[in-house]
Amino acid sequence: MFSQGQLIFGLCFFIAFVIVMIFAYRKDLNLHKVFYKGNYKVLLAFLLFIALLFVIKIFLKR
């Protein structure tokens, strides 16, 4: 399916990408604290909405 060289390239690319993303996130951490405070509430509401949809699906299936 993939040659050994392609797998090595993919692994190296993935590792480099993760490292660059970590550095970029740390560099912008102060901006994230200013502009995105309270975003966990949106995530929590979204997860609760998805859970509610699953509960509705289970009850309507019976």
All heavy atoms as a GROMACS GRO file, in nm:
protein
  524
    1MET      N    1   0.082  -0.119   0.000
    1MET     CA    2   0.000   0.000   0.000
    1MET      C    3   0.087   0.126   0.000
    1MET      O    4   0.074   0.208  -0.088
    1MET     CB    5  -0.092  -0.004   0.122
    1MET     CG    6  -0.191   0.107   0.124
    1MET     SD    7  -0.306   0.075   0.259
    1MET     CE    8  -0.425   0.197   0.225
    2PHE      N    9   0.172   0.142   0.101
    2PHE     CA   10   0.266   0.254   0.106
    2PHE      C   11   0.407   0.197   0.111
    2PHE      O   12   0.431   0.095   0.176
    2PHE     CB   13   0.244   0.341   0.230
    2PHE     CG   14   0.114   0.419   0.227
    2PHE    CD1   15   0.012   0.389   0.315
    2PHE    CD2   16   0.096   0.522   0.137
    2PHE    CE1   17  -0.106   0.459   0.314
    2PHE    CE2   18  -0.022   0.594   0.135
    2PHE     CZ   19  -0.124   0.562   0.223
    3SER      N   20   0.500   0.266   0.047
    3SER     CA   21   0.638   0.222   0.057
    3SER      C   22   0.696   0.264   0.192
    3SER      O   23   0.639   0.348   0.262
    3SER     CB   24   0.721   0.282  -0.057
    3SER     OG   25   0.736   0.422  -0.038
    4GLN      N   26   0.810   0.207   0.225
    4GLN     CA   27   0.872   0.240   0.353
    4GLN      C   28   0.912   0.387   0.357
    4GLN      O   29   0.899   0.452   0.461
    4GLN     CB   30   0.994   0.151   0.375
    4GLN     CG   31   1.056   0.170   0.511
    4GLN     CD   32   1.172   0.076   0.535
    4GLN    OE1   33   1.212   0.001   0.448
    4GLN    NE2   34   1.228   0.080   0.655
    5GLY      N   35   0.956   0.442   0.247
    5GLY     CA   36   0.993   0.584   0.241
    5GLY      C   37   0.873   0.674   0.265
    5GLY      O   38   0.884   0.777   0.333
    6GLN      N   39   0.758   0.637   0.209
    6GLN     CA   40   0.637   0.717   0.231
    6GLN      C   41   0.594   0.714   0.377
    6GLN      O   42   0.551   0.816   0.432
    6GLN     CB   43   0.524   0.666   0.142
    6GLN     CG   44   0.543   0.699  -0.005
    6GLN     CD   45   0.437   0.632  -0.091
    6GLN    OE1   46   0.397   0.518  -0.064
    6GLN    NE2   47   0.393   0.702  -0.195
    7LEU      N   48   0.604   0.598   0.440
    7LEU     CA   49   0.568   0.588   0.581
    7LEU      C   50   0.662   0.670   0.669
    7LEU      O   51   0.618   0.737   0.762
    7LEU     CB   52   0.569   0.440   0.625
    7LEU     CG   53   0.459   0.353   0.564
    7LEU    CD1   54   0.480   0.208   0.604
    7LEU    CD2   55   0.322   0.401   0.608
    8ILE      N   56   0.790   0.666   0.640
    8ILE     CA   57   0.887   0.745   0.716
    8ILE      C   58   0.860   0.893   0.697
    8ILE      O   59   0.862   0.971   0.793
    8ILE     CB   60   1.032   0.708   0.677
    8ILE    CG1   61   1.062   0.566   0.722
    8ILE    CG2   62   1.132   0.807   0.735
    8ILE    CD1   63   1.194   0.511   0.672
    9PHE      N   64   0.834   0.935   0.573
    9PHE     CA   65   0.803   1.075   0.547
    9PHE      C   66   0.677   1.117   0.622
    9PHE      O   67   0.672   1.224   0.683
    9PHE     CB   68   0.783   1.100   0.397
    9PHE     CG   69   0.734   1.238   0.368
    9PHE    CD1   70   0.820   1.345   0.370
    9PHE    CD2   71   0.599   1.260   0.338
    9PHE    CE1   72   0.775   1.474   0.342
    9PHE    CE2   73   0.553   1.388   0.312
    9PHE     CZ   74   0.641   1.495   0.315
   10GLY      N   75   0.574   1.034   0.618
   10GLY     CA   76   0.449   1.065   0.688
   10GLY      C   77   0.470   1.079   0.838
   10GLY      O   78   0.417   1.171   0.901
   11LEU      N   79   0.547   0.990   0.896
   11LEU     CA   80   0.576   0.997   1.038
   11LEU      C   81   0.655   1.122   1.073
   11LEU      O   82   0.623   1.192   1.170
   11LEU     CB   83   0.652   0.872   1.082
   11LEU     CG   84   0.686   0.863   1.230
   11LEU    CD1   85   0.559   0.855   1.314
   11LEU    CD2   86   0.774   0.743   1.256
   12CYS      N   87   0.758   1.153   0.995
   12CYS     CA   88   0.838   1.274   1.020
   12CYS      C   89   0.753   1.400   1.003
   12CYS      O   90   0.764   1.494   1.082
   12CYS     CB   91   0.958   1.278   0.926
   12CYS     SG   92   1.082   1.154   0.960
   13PHE      N   93   0.669   1.402   0.902
   13PHE     CA   94   0.582   1.518   0.880
   13PHE      C   95   0.486   1.535   0.997
   13PHE      O   96   0.466   1.647   1.046
   13PHE     CB   97   0.503   1.500   0.750
   13PHE     CG   98   0.415   1.617   0.718
   13PHE    CD1   99   0.466   1.727   0.653
   13PHE    CD2  100   0.281   1.616   0.755
   13PHE    CE1  101   0.386   1.836   0.624
   13PHE    CE2  102   0.200   1.724   0.726
   13PHE     CZ  103   0.253   1.835   0.660
   14PHE      N  104   0.427   1.427   1.045
   14PHE     CA  105   0.334   1.434   1.157
   14PHE      C  106   0.403   1.487   1.283
   14PHE      O  107   0.350   1.575   1.351
   14PHE     CB  108   0.273   1.296   1.184
   14PHE     CG  109   0.181   1.295   1.303
   14PHE    CD1  110   0.055   1.349   1.294
   14PHE    CD2  111   0.223   1.238   1.422
   14PHE    CE1  112  -0.030   1.349   1.404
   14PHE    CE2  113   0.139   1.237   1.532
   14PHE     CZ  114   0.012   1.293   1.523
   15ILE      N  115   0.522   1.436   1.313
   15ILE     CA  116   0.596   1.480   1.431
   15ILE      C  117   0.631   1.628   1.420
   15ILE      O  118   0.612   1.706   1.515
   15ILE     CB  119   0.722   1.393   1.452
   15ILE    CG1  120   0.680   1.252   1.493
   15ILE    CG2  121   0.815   1.454   1.557
   15ILE    CD1  122   0.793   1.151   1.493
   16ALA      N  123   0.680   1.671   1.302
   16ALA     CA  124   0.714   1.812   1.283
   16ALA      C  125   0.591   1.900   1.293
   16ALA      O  126   0.595   2.009   1.353
   16ALA     CB  127   0.781   1.831   1.147
   17PHE      N  128   0.478   1.856   1.239
   17PHE     CA  129   0.355   1.932   1.243
   17PHE      C  130   0.308   1.952   1.387
   17PHE      O  131   0.270   2.062   1.427
   17PHE     CB  132   0.247   1.862   1.160
   17PHE     CG  133   0.118   1.936   1.154
   17PHE    CD1  134   0.102   2.044   1.068
   17PHE    CD2  135   0.011   1.899   1.234
   17PHE    CE1  136  -0.016   2.113   1.062
   17PHE    CE2  137  -0.108   1.967   1.229
   17PHE     CZ  138  -0.123   2.075   1.143
   18VAL      N  139   0.313   1.846   1.466
   18VAL     CA  140   0.270   1.856   1.607
   18VAL      C  141   0.361   1.950   1.683
   18VAL      O  142   0.313   2.033   1.763
   18VAL     CB  143   0.267   1.716   1.672
   18VAL    CG1  144   0.250   1.725   1.821
   18VAL    CG2  145   0.154   1.633   1.611
   19ILE      N  146   0.491   1.943   1.660
   19ILE     CA  147   0.585   2.032   1.730
   19ILE      C  148   0.559   2.177   1.693
   19ILE      O  149   0.555   2.265   1.781
   19ILE     CB  150   0.730   1.991   1.699
   19ILE    CG1  151   0.762   1.857   1.767
   19ILE    CG2  152   0.829   2.097   1.744
   19ILE    CD1  153   0.894   1.796   1.727
   20VAL      N  154   0.539   2.205   1.566
   20VAL     CA  155   0.512   2.343   1.522
   20VAL      C  156   0.380   2.393   1.582
   20VAL      O  157   0.370   2.508   1.625
   20VAL     CB  158   0.510   2.352   1.368
   20VAL    CG1  159   0.456   2.485   1.322
   20VAL    CG2  160   0.651   2.330   1.314
   21MET      N  161   0.278   2.308   1.588
   21MET     CA  162   0.150   2.349   1.645
   21MET      C  163   0.162   2.379   1.794
   21MET      O  164   0.101   2.472   1.845
   21MET     CB  165   0.043   2.241   1.623
   21MET     CG  166  -0.005   2.230   1.481
   21MET     SD  167  -0.088   2.382   1.427
   21MET     CE  168   0.033   2.448   1.316
   22ILE      N  169   0.244   2.301   1.865
   22ILE     CA  170   0.265   2.327   2.008
   22ILE      C  171   0.333   2.461   2.028
   22ILE      O  172   0.290   2.542   2.113
   22ILE     CB  173   0.347   2.213   2.073
   22ILE    CG1  174   0.262   2.086   2.081
   22ILE    CG2  175   0.398   2.252   2.210
   22ILE    CD1  176   0.339   1.962   2.122
   23PHE      N  177   0.437   2.490   1.950
   23PHE     CA  178   0.504   2.619   1.962
   23PHE      C  179   0.412   2.734   1.926
   23PHE      O  180   0.411   2.839   1.992
   23PHE     CB  181   0.630   2.624   1.875
   23PHE     CG  182   0.748   2.553   1.936
   23PHE    CD1  183   0.812   2.451   1.867
   23PHE    CD2  184   0.795   2.588   2.060
   23PHE    CE1  185   0.920   2.385   1.923
   23PHE    CE2  186   0.903   2.522   2.118
   23PHE     CZ  187   0.965   2.421   2.048
   24ALA      N  188   0.332   2.719   1.821
   24ALA     CA  189   0.240   2.825   1.780
   24ALA      C  190   0.135   2.849   1.888
   24ALA      O  191   0.099   2.964   1.917
   24ALA     CB  192   0.173   2.789   1.649
   25TYR      N  193   0.084   2.742   1.948
   25TYR     CA  194  -0.016   2.758   2.053
   25TYR      C  195   0.043   2.829   2.175
   25TYR      O  196  -0.018   2.917   2.232
   25TYR     CB  197  -0.072   2.621   2.095
   25TYR     CG  198  -0.175   2.633   2.204
   25TYR    CD1  199  -0.304   2.673   2.174
   25TYR    CD2  200  -0.143   2.605   2.336
   25TYR    CE1  201  -0.399   2.685   2.275
   25TYR    CE2  202  -0.237   2.617   2.436
   25TYR     CZ  203  -0.365   2.657   2.405
   25TYR     OH  204  -0.458   2.670   2.504
   26ARG      N  205   0.164   2.790   2.213
   26ARG     CA  206   0.227   2.854   2.329
   26ARG      C  207   0.256   3.001   2.302
   26ARG      O  208   0.246   3.084   2.392
   26ARG     CB  209   0.355   2.781   2.367
   26ARG     CG  210   0.328   2.648   2.432
   26ARG     CD  211   0.458   2.582   2.475
   26ARG     NE  212   0.433   2.451   2.529
   26ARG     CZ  213   0.432   2.424   2.659
   26ARG    NH1  214   0.457   2.518   2.745
   26ARG    NH2  215   0.408   2.302   2.700
   27LYS      N  216   0.291   3.034   2.179
   27LYS     CA  217   0.320   3.173   2.143
   27LYS      C  218   0.194   3.258   2.154
   27LYS      O  219   0.200   3.373   2.198
   27LYS     CB  220   0.374   3.178   2.000
   27LYS     CG  221   0.407   3.316   1.951
   27LYS     CD  222   0.456   3.312   1.808
   27LYS     CE  223   0.466   3.451   1.750
   27LYS     NZ  224   0.494   3.449   1.608
   28ASP      N  225   0.079   3.203   2.117
   28ASP     CA  226  -0.046   3.278   2.118
   28ASP      C  227  -0.129   3.255   2.243
   28ASP      O  228  -0.246   3.295   2.248
   28ASP     CB  229  -0.130   3.239   1.996
   28ASP     CG  230  -0.067   3.283   1.866
   28ASP    OD1  231   0.013   3.377   1.870
   28ASP    OD2  232  -0.099   3.223   1.762
   29LEU      N  233  -0.072   3.195   2.346
   29LEU     CA  234  -0.149   3.160   2.465
   29LEU      C  235  -0.210   3.282   2.532
   29LEU      O  236  -0.325   3.279   2.575
   29LEU     CB  237  -0.060   3.083   2.563
   29LEU     CG  238  -0.130   3.020   2.682
   29LEU    CD1  239  -0.238   2.923   2.634
   29LEU    CD2  240  -0.030   2.946   2.768
   30ASN      N  241  -0.135   3.392   2.539
   30ASN     CA  242  -0.189   3.513   2.603
   30ASN      C  243  -0.308   3.569   2.524
   30ASN      O  244  -0.404   3.617   2.583
   30ASN     CB  245  -0.080   3.619   2.617
   30ASN     CG  246   0.024   3.579   2.719
   30ASN    OD1  247  -0.006   3.507   2.814
   30ASN    ND2  248   0.147   3.623   2.699
   31LEU      N  249  -0.300   3.563   2.391
   31LEU     CA  250  -0.413   3.610   2.310
   31LEU      C  251  -0.534   3.519   2.327
   31LEU      O  252  -0.647   3.566   2.330
   31LEU     CB  253  -0.374   3.615   2.162
   31LEU     CG  254  -0.277   3.724   2.121
   31LEU    CD1  255  -0.240   3.711   1.975
   31LEU    CD2  256  -0.339   3.860   2.147
   32HIS      N  257  -0.511   3.390   2.340
   32HIS     CA  258  -0.622   3.297   2.360
   32HIS      C  259  -0.694   3.326   2.491
   32HIS      O  260  -0.816   3.318   2.498
   32HIS     CB  261  -0.572   3.152   2.361
   32HIS     CG  262  -0.527   3.104   2.228
   32HIS    ND1  263  -0.613   3.064   2.130
   32HIS    CD2  264  -0.403   3.089   2.176
   32HIS    CE1  265  -0.545   3.027   2.023
   32HIS    NE2  266  -0.416   3.041   2.048
   33LYS      N  267  -0.618   3.360   2.594
   33LYS     CA  268  -0.679   3.390   2.724
   33LYS      C  269  -0.766   3.515   2.716
   33LYS      O  270  -0.867   3.525   2.786
   33LYS     CB  271  -0.572   3.407   2.830
   33LYS     CG  272  -0.505   3.276   2.868
   33LYS     CD  273  -0.397   3.298   2.972
   33LYS     CE  274  -0.327   3.168   3.005
   33LYS     NZ  275  -0.217   3.186   3.099
   34VAL      N  276  -0.730   3.611   2.632
   34VAL     CA  277  -0.806   3.735   2.620
   34VAL      C  278  -0.930   3.716   2.533
   34VAL      O  279  -1.041   3.752   2.572
   34VAL     CB  280  -0.717   3.848   2.561
   34VAL    CG1  281  -0.800   3.971   2.528
   34VAL    CG2  282  -0.605   3.882   2.656
   35PHE      N  283  -0.913   3.659   2.415
   35PHE     CA  284  -1.021   3.655   2.318
   35PHE      C  285  -1.112   3.533   2.330
   35PHE      O  286  -1.224   3.535   2.279
   35PHE     CB  287  -0.964   3.661   2.176
   35PHE     CG  288  -0.904   3.794   2.143
   35PHE    CD1  289  -0.767   3.806   2.128
   35PHE    CD2  290  -0.983   3.906   2.128
   35PHE    CE1  291  -0.710   3.928   2.099
   35PHE    CE2  292  -0.929   4.029   2.098
   35PHE     CZ  293  -0.791   4.040   2.084
   36TYR      N  294  -1.066   3.426   2.390
   36TYR     CA  295  -1.144   3.303   2.393
   36TYR      C  296  -1.182   3.260   2.534
   36TYR      O  297  -1.210   3.143   2.558
   36TYR     CB  298  -1.068   3.189   2.324
   36TYR     CG  299  -1.042   3.217   2.179
   36TYR    CD1  300  -0.913   3.238   2.133
   36TYR    CD2  301  -1.146   3.223   2.089
   36TYR    CE1  302  -0.889   3.263   2.000
   36TYR    CE2  303  -1.123   3.249   1.955
   36TYR     CZ  304  -0.994   3.269   1.912
   36TYR     OH  305  -0.971   3.295   1.780
   37LYS      N  306  -1.186   3.354   2.628
   37LYS     CA  307  -1.227   3.314   2.763
   37LYS      C  308  -1.376   3.281   2.762
   37LYS      O  309  -1.456   3.347   2.696
   37LYS     CB  310  -1.193   3.422   2.865
   37LYS     CG  311  -1.259   3.555   2.841
   37LYS     CD  312  -1.214   3.654   2.946
   37LYS     CE  313  -1.266   3.793   2.912
   37LYS     NZ  314  -1.213   3.895   2.998
   38GLY      N  315  -1.410   3.176   2.832
   38GLY     CA  316  -1.549   3.134   2.837
   38GLY      C  317  -1.589   3.040   2.725
   38GLY      O  318  -1.705   3.001   2.716
   39ASN      N  319  -1.496   3.001   2.639
   39ASN     CA  320  -1.532   2.913   2.528
   39ASN      C  321  -1.563   2.771   2.576
   39ASN      O  322  -1.628   2.696   2.506
   39ASN     CB  323  -1.424   2.910   2.421
   39ASN     CG  324  -1.294   2.855   2.471
   39ASN    OD1  325  -1.274   2.836   2.590
   39ASN    ND2  326  -1.203   2.830   2.379
   40TYR      N  327  -1.520   2.736   2.697
   40TYR     CA  328  -1.553   2.604   2.749
   40TYR      C  329  -1.704   2.590   2.770
   40TYR      O  330  -1.758   2.481   2.762
   40TYR     CB  331  -1.478   2.576   2.879
   40TYR     CG  332  -1.519   2.665   2.995
   40TYR    CD1  333  -1.620   2.624   3.082
   40TYR    CD2  334  -1.459   2.788   3.018
   40TYR    CE1  335  -1.660   2.705   3.187
   40TYR    CE2  336  -1.497   2.868   3.121
   40TYR     CZ  337  -1.598   2.827   3.206
   40TYR     OH  338  -1.637   2.907   3.311
   41LYS      N  339  -1.773   2.702   2.792
   41LYS     CA  340  -1.918   2.698   2.808
   41LYS      C  341  -1.985   2.656   2.677
   41LYS      O  342  -2.081   2.579   2.677
   41LYS     CB  343  -1.971   2.834   2.852
   41LYS     CG  344  -1.923   2.875   2.989
   41LYS     CD  345  -1.968   3.016   3.021
   41LYS     CE  346  -1.902   3.066   3.149
   41LYS     NZ  347  -1.931   3.206   3.175
   42VAL      N  348  -1.933   2.705   2.567
   42VAL     CA  349  -1.988   2.669   2.436
   42VAL      C  350  -1.963   2.521   2.409
   42VAL      O  351  -2.052   2.449   2.362
   42VAL     CB  352  -1.925   2.756   2.324
   42VAL    CG1  353  -1.972   2.711   2.188
   42VAL    CG2  354  -1.957   2.903   2.348
   43LEU      N  355  -1.844   2.474   2.441
   43LEU     CA  356  -1.812   2.332   2.423
   43LEU      C  357  -1.901   2.245   2.511
   43LEU      O  358  -1.954   2.143   2.465
   43LEU     CB  359  -1.665   2.306   2.456
   43LEU     CG  360  -1.619   2.160   2.448
   43LEU    CD1  361  -1.634   2.107   2.306
   43LEU    CD2  362  -1.477   2.147   2.497
   44LEU      N  363  -1.921   2.284   2.635
   44LEU     CA  364  -2.007   2.209   2.725
   44LEU      C  365  -2.151   2.205   2.673
   44LEU      O  366  -2.215   2.099   2.674
   44LEU     CB  367  -2.001   2.270   2.865
   44LEU     CG  368  -2.080   2.198   2.974
   44LEU    CD1  369  -2.026   2.056   2.992
   44LEU    CD2  370  -2.073   2.274   3.103
   45ALA      N  371  -2.202   2.318   2.626
   45ALA     CA  372  -2.338   2.323   2.572
   45ALA      C  373  -2.349   2.234   2.449
   45ALA      O  374  -2.449   2.162   2.432
   45ALA     CB  375  -2.375   2.466   2.537
   46PHE      N  376  -2.249   2.233   2.363
   46PHE     CA  377  -2.251   2.149   2.244
   46PHE      C  378  -2.252   2.001   2.282
   46PHE      O  379  -2.329   1.923   2.227
   46PHE     CB  380  -2.130   2.181   2.156
   46PHE     CG  381  -2.121   2.097   2.033
   46PHE    CD1  382  -2.206   2.119   1.927
   46PHE    CD2  383  -2.026   1.995   2.023
   46PHE    CE1  384  -2.199   2.041   1.813
   46PHE    CE2  385  -2.018   1.918   1.910
   46PHE     CZ  386  -2.105   1.940   1.805
   47LEU      N  387  -2.168   1.961   2.377
   47LEU     CA  388  -2.164   1.822   2.420
   47LEU      C  389  -2.295   1.780   2.486
   47LEU      O  390  -2.343   1.669   2.466
   47LEU     CB  391  -2.046   1.800   2.515
   47LEU     CG  392  -1.907   1.812   2.451
   47LEU    CD1  393  -1.799   1.799   2.558
   47LEU    CD2  394  -1.888   1.711   2.341
   48LEU      N  395  -2.355   1.870   2.564
   48LEU     CA  396  -2.485   1.839   2.624
   48LEU      C  397  -2.593   1.824   2.518
   48LEU      O  398  -2.680   1.737   2.529
   48LEU     CB  399  -2.523   1.948   2.724
   48LEU     CG  400  -2.447   1.946   2.856
   48LEU    CD1  401  -2.482   2.068   2.940
   48LEU    CD2  402  -2.473   1.819   2.933
   49PHE      N  403  -2.587   1.906   2.414
   49PHE     CA  404  -2.683   1.896   2.304
   49PHE      C  405  -2.670   1.762   2.233
   49PHE      O  406  -2.770   1.696   2.204
   49PHE     CB  407  -2.662   2.012   2.206
   49PHE     CG  408  -2.752   2.006   2.087
   49PHE    CD1  409  -2.887   2.032   2.099
   49PHE    CD2  410  -2.700   1.974   1.962
   49PHE    CE1  411  -2.971   2.026   1.988
   49PHE    CE2  412  -2.782   1.968   1.851
   49PHE     CZ  413  -2.919   1.994   1.865
   50ILE      N  414  -2.547   1.719   2.206
   50ILE     CA  415  -2.525   1.590   2.141
   50ILE      C  416  -2.575   1.476   2.231
   50ILE      O  417  -2.639   1.382   2.184
   50ILE     CB  418  -2.375   1.570   2.108
   50ILE    CG1  419  -2.329   1.676   2.007
   50ILE    CG2  420  -2.347   1.430   2.055
   50ILE    CD1  421  -2.396   1.669   1.874
   51ALA      N  422  -2.548   1.486   2.361
   51ALA     CA  423  -2.596   1.384   2.455
   51ALA      C  424  -2.749   1.381   2.456
   51ALA      O  425  -2.810   1.274   2.460
   51ALA     CB  426  -2.541   1.411   2.594
   52LEU      N  427  -2.811   1.498   2.452
   52LEU     CA  428  -2.958   1.505   2.449
   52LEU      C  429  -3.013   1.439   2.323
   52LEU      O  430  -3.113   1.368   2.328
   52LEU     CB  431  -3.003   1.650   2.457
   52LEU     CG  432  -3.153   1.676   2.452
   52LEU    CD1  433  -3.219   1.618   2.577
   52LEU    CD2  434  -3.181   1.823   2.440
   53LEU      N  435  -2.948   1.458   2.210
   53LEU     CA  436  -2.991   1.394   2.086
   53LEU      C  437  -2.984   1.241   2.098
   53LEU      O  438  -3.074   1.170   2.052
   53LEU     CB  439  -2.907   1.442   1.969
   53LEU     CG  440  -2.932   1.584   1.921
   53LEU    CD1  441  -2.836   1.620   1.809
   53LEU    CD2  442  -3.075   1.602   1.875
   54PHE      N  443  -2.877   1.190   2.161
   54PHE     CA  444  -2.866   1.046   2.179
   54PHE      C  445  -2.975   0.993   2.273
   54PHE      O  446  -3.032   0.887   2.250
   54PHE     CB  447  -2.728   1.008   2.232
   54PHE     CG  448  -2.624   0.998   2.125
   54PHE    CD1  449  -2.518   1.086   2.122
   54PHE    CD2  450  -2.633   0.901   2.026
   54PHE    CE1  451  -2.421   1.078   2.024
   54PHE    CE2  452  -2.536   0.891   1.927
   54PHE     CZ  453  -2.431   0.981   1.926
   55VAL      N  454  -3.004   1.068   2.378
   55VAL     CA  455  -3.110   1.026   2.471
   55VAL      C  456  -3.244   1.023   2.400
   55VAL      O  457  -3.323   0.928   2.415
   55VAL     CB  458  -3.113   1.119   2.594
   55VAL    CG1  459  -3.237   1.095   2.678
   55VAL    CG2  460  -2.987   1.099   2.677
   56ILE      N  461  -3.273   1.125   2.322
   56ILE     CA  462  -3.399   1.129   2.246
   56ILE      C  463  -3.406   1.012   2.150
   56ILE      O  464  -3.510   0.946   2.135
   56ILE     CB  465  -3.413   1.264   2.172
   56ILE    CG1  466  -3.436   1.376   2.273
   56ILE    CG2  467  -3.526   1.259   2.071
   56ILE    CD1  468  -3.430   1.514   2.212
   57LYS      N  469  -3.296   0.982   2.083
   57LYS     CA  470  -3.293   0.871   1.988
   57LYS      C  471  -3.322   0.739   2.059
   57LYS      O  472  -3.397   0.655   2.008
   57LYS     CB  473  -3.156   0.864   1.920
   57LYS     CG  474  -3.141   0.751   1.824
   57LYS     CD  475  -3.002   0.746   1.765
   57LYS     CE  476  -2.986   0.623   1.678
   57LYS     NZ  477  -2.851   0.609   1.629
   58ILE      N  478  -3.265   0.719   2.176
   58ILE     CA  479  -3.286   0.595   2.250
   58ILE      C  480  -3.432   0.581   2.292
   58ILE      O  481  -3.491   0.474   2.280
   58ILE     CB  482  -3.191   0.589   2.372
   58ILE    CG1  483  -3.048   0.568   2.325
   58ILE    CG2  484  -3.231   0.477   2.467
   58ILE    CD1  485  -2.943   0.584   2.433
   59PHE      N  486  -3.491   0.690   2.343
   59PHE     CA  487  -3.629   0.682   2.391
   59PHE      C  488  -3.729   0.667   2.277
   59PHE      O  489  -3.831   0.599   2.292
   59PHE     CB  490  -3.665   0.804   2.475
   59PHE     CG  491  -3.614   0.796   2.616
   59PHE    CD1  492  -3.534   0.897   2.668
   59PHE    CD2  493  -3.642   0.687   2.696
   59PHE    CE1  494  -3.487   0.888   2.798
   59PHE    CE2  495  -3.595   0.677   2.825
   59PHE     CZ  496  -3.517   0.778   2.876
   60LEU      N  497  -3.702   0.727   2.162
   60LEU     CA  498  -3.795   0.716   2.050
   60LEU      C  499  -3.782   0.583   1.977
   60LEU      O  500  -3.871   0.544   1.904
   60LEU     CB  501  -3.776   0.831   1.953
   60LEU     CG  502  -3.821   0.969   2.004
   60LEU    CD1  503  -3.793   1.075   1.898
   60LEU    CD2  504  -3.967   0.968   2.043
   61LYS      N  505  -3.671   0.516   1.997
   61LYS     CA  506  -3.649   0.387   1.930
   61LYS      C  507  -3.733   0.277   1.996
   61LYS      O  508  -3.770   0.181   1.931
   61LYS     CB  509  -3.502   0.351   1.936
   61LYS     CG  510  -3.458   0.250   1.835
   61LYS     CD  511  -3.308   0.239   1.837
   61LYS     CE  512  -3.263   0.154   1.718
   61LYS     NZ  513  -3.118   0.143   1.714
   62ARG      N  514  -3.766   0.293   2.123
   62ARG     CA  515  -3.840   0.189   2.196
   62ARG      C  516  -3.984   0.189   2.164
   62ARG      O  517  -4.059   0.256   2.127
   62ARG     CB  518  -3.823   0.209   2.346
   62ARG     CG  519  -3.682   0.178   2.389
   62ARG     CD  520  -3.668   0.193   2.537
   62ARG     NE  521  -3.529   0.167   2.574
   62ARG     CZ  522  -3.487   0.170   2.695
   62ARG    NH1  523  -3.566   0.197   2.794
   62ARG    NH2  524  -3.362   0.145   2.721
   0.00000   0.00000   0.00000
